[in-house]
Amino acid sequence: MARASVFLHELDTDRFATCIYAEADLTTGVVQMVRAGHVDPLLLDSAGEGRRISVEGGLPLGLSAEFGRLEYPVATVELDPGHTLLLYTDGLVEQRGADLDDGMRQLTATIRGGSKNLQLLADQLCEEVGERGGDDDVALLLLQRRGAYTPHAGGRLQQHVAQNDPEALSSARHMIRAAVRAWGAVDRSDEIELAADELITNALMHTDGGAIVTVRVLTGTERRLRAEVEDSSSALPRRREAGEAGVSGRGLMLVDRLADVWGVESRGTGKCVWCEFTVPGRPAT
């Protein structure tokens, strides 16, 4: 988002653009979203109730570069089976002489009473826009999670965590928790979440930059869940004994005790610290 905003600003026009970008993991139902001045998405649950999802976001593309505000936080939403995510442009909710919030409320009411079939629901929404008229084009994207699904080949989720960004840290923890549950590793959830949290904390405390957190499933002779934390520092972590009054030094000791195996890999100018846990295989269907 930041690069796109700078690019648009450097074109030296008076134009700006709103945008929302989403990555959906089909294994866990986790959707990670970034918003640039765009209207908030809507969520329709399996009971037919619709609600607006608040995505903090940043300024529209072009404007954020002009004003030097290029921060675009990531929001994480987990879709349960039967949930439908609705992304759209403001042409779907804008009405002449009406407040945008009124259009949002009308849209929420429409999807609440609309068809469960995505194609029919999309047609219904577009027909309503045509009937009331509007000056703006409409773009619409519907995404529905139809059921729980764990693939035989491993899935993969990734989250960037910047320093001094508690929301991103919370989002990464949520991502790990969702992956553990979706990939059948609930019996080891406490161990996995604690070990991953230690790796993330170490990267944020002992390096000058943020960290990239990745969780994935590895398949082979046994099925394993792997958590990786990558940072830009080449300094390798050391496992050391903490004194009785020490408040640090126990992180890697915990990882060593909790994980089946862990290690460190060089990654360009930085490194990746990882740990793995054996988890049950995919249940027979």
C-alpha positions as CSV (number, residue, x, y, z in Angstrom):
1,M,0.0,0.0,0.0
2,A,2.8,2.4,0.9
3,R,4.7,1.8,-2.3
4,A,1.5,2.2,-4.4
5,S,0.7,5.5,-2.6
6,V,4.2,6.8,-3.3
7,F,4.0,5.7,-7.0
8,L,0.6,7.5,-7.5
9,H,1.9,10.6,-5.7
10,E,5.0,10.7,-8.0
11,L,2.9,10.7,-11.1
12,D,2.2,14.4,-10.2
13,T,-1.5,14.4,-10.7
14,D,-4.3,15.5,-8.5
15,R,-5.7,12.0,-8.4
16,F,-6.0,9.7,-5.4
17,A,-7.6,6.3,-5.0
18,T,-9.1,4.3,-2.2
19,C,-8.2,0.6,-2.0
20,I,-8.8,-2.5,0.2
21,Y,-6.5,-5.5,-0.1
22,A,-7.2,-8.9,1.4
23,E,-5.4,-12.3,1.6
24,A,-7.6,-15.2,2.5
25,D,-6.2,-18.5,3.7
26,L,-8.6,-21.3,2.6
27,T,-7.3,-23.7,5.2
28,T,-8.0,-21.7,8.4
29,G,-10.5,-19.1,7.2
30,V,-8.2,-16.3,8.3
31,V,-8.4,-13.2,6.2
32,Q,-5.8,-10.4,6.5
33,M,-6.9,-7.0,5.2
34,V,-5.3,-3.6,4.6
35,R,-7.4,-0.6,3.9
36,A,-6.5,2.7,2.3
37,G,-9.4,5.2,2.8
38,H,-11.9,2.5,1.5
39,V,-15.3,1.7,2.9
40,D,-15.3,-1.1,5.5
41,P,-16.2,-4.6,4.5
42,L,-19.3,-6.4,5.7
43,L,-19.5,-9.9,7.3
44,L,-22.6,-12.1,6.9
45,D,-22.7,-14.9,9.4
46,S,-24.3,-18.3,9.1
47,A,-27.4,-17.2,10.9
48,G,-28.0,-14.4,8.3
49,E,-26.9,-11.5,10.5
50,G,-24.8,-8.9,8.8
51,R,-22.3,-6.5,10.5
52,R,-19.7,-4.0,9.5
53,I,-16.1,-5.0,10.1
54,S,-13.9,-2.1,11.4
55,V,-10.6,-2.1,9.6
56,E,-8.3,0.7,10.9
57,G,-6.5,1.4,7.7
58,G,-4.8,4.5,6.4
59,L,-5.2,7.4,4.1
60,P,-6.2,6.9,0.4
61,L,-3.4,6.1,-2.0
62,G,-1.6,9.3,-3.1
63,L,-2.7,11.3,-0.1
64,S,-0.8,9.2,2.4
65,A,2.4,9.9,0.5
66,E,1.7,13.6,0.2
67,F,1.1,14.0,3.9
68,G,3.9,11.6,5.0
69,R,1.5,9.1,6.7
70,L,2.3,5.8,5.0
71,E,1.3,3.5,7.9
72,Y,-1.2,0.8,6.9
73,P,-2.0,-1.6,9.7
74,V,-3.1,-5.1,9.0
75,A,-6.5,-6.3,10.4
76,T,-7.2,-10.0,10.8
77,V,-10.6,-11.6,10.6
78,E,-11.5,-15.3,10.9
79,L,-14.3,-16.7,8.8
80,D,-16.1,-19.6,10.3
81,P,-17.9,-22.1,8.0
82,G,-20.9,-20.4,6.5
83,H,-19.6,-16.9,6.9
84,T,-19.6,-14.5,3.9
85,L,-17.3,-11.6,3.4
86,L,-18.4,-8.7,1.3
87,L,-15.9,-6.2,-0.3
88,Y,-17.3,-3.4,-2.4
89,T,-16.8,0.1,-3.7
90,D,-18.7,3.1,-2.3
91,G,-20.9,3.1,-5.4
92,L,-22.8,0.3,-3.8
93,V,-23.9,2.3,-0.8
94,E,-23.9,6.0,-2.0
95,Q,-27.3,7.5,-2.6
96,R,-28.1,11.1,-3.7
97,G,-28.9,13.3,-0.7
98,A,-28.3,10.5,1.8
99,D,-25.6,9.9,4.4
100,L,-23.1,7.2,3.6
101,D,-23.9,5.5,6.9
102,D,-27.6,5.2,5.8
103,G,-26.4,3.4,2.7
104,M,-24.3,1.1,4.9
105,R,-27.3,0.3,7.0
106,Q,-29.5,-0.4,4.0
107,L,-26.8,-2.7,2.5
108,T,-26.6,-4.6,5.8
109,A,-30.3,-5.1,5.9
110,T,-30.3,-6.3,2.2
111,I,-27.7,-9.0,2.7
112,R,-29.4,-10.1,5.9
113,G,-32.5,-10.9,4.0
114,G,-30.9,-11.8,0.7
115,S,-30.2,-15.1,-1.0
116,K,-27.7,-17.6,0.5
117,N,-26.5,-18.2,-3.1
118,L,-23.6,-15.8,-3.8
119,Q,-24.4,-15.3,-7.5
120,L,-28.1,-14.5,-6.7
121,L,-27.1,-12.2,-3.8
122,A,-24.6,-10.4,-6.1
123,D,-27.4,-10.0,-8.8
124,Q,-29.8,-8.7,-6.2
125,L,-27.4,-6.1,-4.9
126,C,-26.6,-4.9,-8.4
127,E,-30.3,-4.7,-9.3
128,E,-31.0,-2.5,-6.3
129,V,-28.2,-0.1,-7.3
130,G,-29.7,0.1,-10.8
131,E,-33.1,0.8,-9.5
132,R,-32.1,3.7,-7.3
133,G,-29.6,5.1,-9.8
134,G,-26.1,6.3,-8.9
135,D,-23.3,8.4,-10.3
136,D,-20.5,6.0,-9.4
137,D,-19.4,2.6,-10.8
138,V,-19.9,-0.5,-8.6
139,A,-17.4,-3.3,-7.9
140,L,-18.4,-6.2,-5.7
141,L,-16.6,-9.2,-4.3
142,L,-18.3,-12.0,-2.3
143,L,-16.2,-14.6,-0.5
144,Q,-17.9,-17.5,1.4
145,R,-16.3,-20.1,3.6
146,R,-18.4,-23.2,2.8
147,G,-17.0,-25.6,5.4
148,A,-14.0,-26.7,7.5
149,Y,-11.2,-28.1,5.3
150,T,-7.8,-29.3,6.2
151,P,-5.7,-30.1,3.1
152,H,-3.3,-33.0,3.0
153,A,-0.5,-30.8,1.8
154,G,0.4,-28.1,4.3
155,G,-1.1,-24.7,4.5
156,R,0.8,-21.4,5.1
157,L,0.1,-18.2,6.9
158,Q,2.3,-15.1,7.3
159,Q,2.2,-11.9,9.2
160,H,4.6,-8.9,9.5
161,V,5.0,-7.5,13.0
162,A,6.6,-4.1,13.4
163,Q,8.2,-2.9,16.5
164,N,5.9,-0.9,18.9
165,D,2.8,-2.2,17.1
166,P,0.7,-4.1,19.7
167,E,-2.1,-4.5,17.2
168,A,0.1,-6.4,14.7
169,L,1.5,-8.5,17.6
170,S,-2.1,-9.4,18.7
171,S,-3.0,-10.2,15.0
172,A,0.0,-12.6,14.7
173,R,-1.0,-14.4,17.9
174,H,-4.6,-14.7,16.6
175,M,-3.2,-16.1,13.3
176,I,-1.2,-18.7,15.1
177,R,-4.1,-19.7,17.3
178,A,-6.4,-20.0,14.3
179,A,-3.8,-22.1,12.4
180,V,-3.3,-24.5,15.4
181,R,-7.1,-25.1,15.6
182,A,-7.6,-25.5,11.9
183,W,-4.7,-27.8,11.3
184,G,-5.7,-30.3,14.0
185,A,-3.0,-29.3,16.6
186,V,-5.3,-28.4,19.4
187,D,-3.7,-30.9,21.8
188,R,-0.4,-29.0,21.5
189,S,-1.9,-25.5,21.2
190,D,-0.4,-24.2,24.5
191,E,3.1,-25.3,23.6
192,I,3.0,-24.0,20.1
193,E,1.5,-20.6,21.0
194,L,4.0,-20.1,23.9
195,A,7.0,-21.1,21.8
196,A,6.0,-19.0,18.9
197,D,5.4,-16.0,21.2
198,E,8.8,-16.3,22.7
199,L,10.5,-16.3,19.2
200,I,8.5,-13.2,18.2
201,T,9.3,-11.4,21.5
202,N,13.0,-12.2,21.1
203,A,13.0,-10.8,17.6
204,L,11.3,-7.6,18.6
205,M,13.4,-7.0,21.7
206,H,16.8,-7.8,20.4
207,T,16.8,-6.4,16.9
208,D,16.2,-3.0,15.4
209,G,13.5,-3.9,13.0
210,G,10.3,-5.9,12.9
211,A,9.7,-9.6,12.3
212,I,8.0,-11.8,9.7
213,V,6.0,-14.6,11.4
214,T,5.2,-17.7,9.3
215,V,3.3,-20.8,10.3
216,R,3.0,-23.8,8.0
217,V,2.2,-27.5,8.0
218,L,5.0,-29.8,6.8
219,T,4.1,-33.3,5.6
220,G,6.3,-36.3,5.1
221,T,6.9,-39.4,7.3
222,E,5.1,-37.4,10.0
223,R,3.0,-34.3,10.0
224,R,4.6,-31.3,11.7
225,L,3.5,-27.7,12.4
226,R,6.4,-25.2,11.9
227,A,6.6,-21.7,13.2
228,E,9.3,-19.3,11.8
229,V,10.3,-15.8,12.9
230,E,12.5,-13.9,10.5
231,D,14.3,-10.7,11.3
232,S,17.0,-8.5,9.7
233,S,19.7,-9.1,12.3
234,S,22.6,-11.4,11.6
235,A,23.3,-11.9,15.3
236,L,22.5,-15.5,16.3
237,P,20.4,-16.2,19.4
238,R,22.1,-17.9,22.3
239,R,20.4,-20.2,24.8
240,R,21.7,-19.2,28.2
241,E,20.8,-19.8,31.8
242,A,19.0,-17.1,33.6
243,G,19.9,-16.2,37.2
244,E,17.4,-16.5,40.0
245,A,16.6,-12.8,39.8
246,G,16.9,-12.6,36.0
247,V,14.0,-11.3,34.0
248,S,15.3,-12.5,30.6
249,G,17.3,-15.4,29.2
250,R,14.6,-18.0,29.5
251,G,13.0,-17.6,26.1
252,L,15.1,-20.1,24.1
253,M,15.1,-22.5,27.1
254,L,11.3,-22.6,26.9
255,V,11.4,-23.1,23.1
256,D,14.0,-26.0,23.6
257,R,11.7,-27.6,26.2
258,L,8.4,-27.2,24.4
259,A,9.3,-27.8,20.7
260,D,10.3,-31.2,19.2
261,V,13.1,-29.5,17.4
262,W,14.2,-25.9,16.7
263,G,17.0,-24.1,14.9
264,V,18.4,-21.0,13.2
265,E,19.0,-20.4,9.5
266,S,20.8,-17.5,7.8
267,R,18.5,-15.5,5.5
268,G,20.5,-12.9,3.5
269,T,21.5,-10.2,5.9
270,G,19.2,-11.6,8.6
271,K,18.2,-14.9,10.1
272,C,15.2,-17.1,10.7
273,V,14.6,-18.9,14.0
274,W,12.2,-21.8,13.8
275,C,10.6,-24.5,15.8
276,E,8.6,-27.6,14.9
277,F,5.9,-29.7,16.6
278,T,4.6,-33.1,15.6
279,V,0.8,-33.0,15.2
280,P,-1.8,-35.6,14.3
281,G,-2.3,-36.6,10.7
282,R,-5.3,-35.6,8.7
283,P,-8.3,-37.5,9.9
284,A,-9.8,-40.0,7.5
285,T,-12.9,-38.9,5.7
